[in-house]
């Protein structure tokens, strides 16, 4: 029983940490699209040369 409670507590803690890092409004993705997409065309060379926001 103690092992099960520990596992559930650990799972809740880990999921909370990952949820805090998740970008629910996709702000980073929107920023990338604004910089590298114009008139439905993607600037792949620019995107490839500036990858800091992709990580």
URLIN-V475176 format. One record per backbone hydrogen bond with DSSP energy under -1.0 kcal/mol. NH is the residue of the N-H (numbers start at 1). CO is the residue of the C=O. E is the energy in kcal/mol with one decimal. If there is no record, write none. Layout:
BEGIN
nh: (NH & NH)
co: (CO & CO)
e: (E & E)
END
This chain:
BEGIN
nh: (5 & 6 & 7 & 8 & 9 & 10 & 11 & 12 & 13 & 14 & 15 & 16 & 17 & 18 & 19 & 20 & 24 & 26 & 30 & 31 & 32 & 33 & 34 & 35 & 36 & 37 & 38 & 41 & 43 & 44 & 47 & 48 & 49 & 50 & 54)
co: (1 & 2 & 3 & 4 & 5 & 6 & 7 & 8 & 9 & 10 & 11 & 12 & 13 & 14 & 15 & 16 & 22 & 23 & 26 & 27 & 28 & 29 & 30 & 31 & 32 & 33 & 41 & 38 & 36 & 42 & 43 & 44 & 45 & 46 & 51)
e: (-2.1 & -2.4 & -2.5 & -2.4 & -2.4 & -2.7 & -2.5 & -2.1 & -2.2 & -2.6 & -2.4 & -1.7 & -1.9 & -2.2 & -2.1 & -1.6 & -1.2 & -1.4 & -2.4 & -2.1 & -2.1 & -2.4 & -2.3 & -1.6 & -2.3 & -1.7 & -2.5 & -1.3 & -3.1 & -1.5 & -2.3 & -2.6 & -2.0 & -1.3 & -1.4)
END
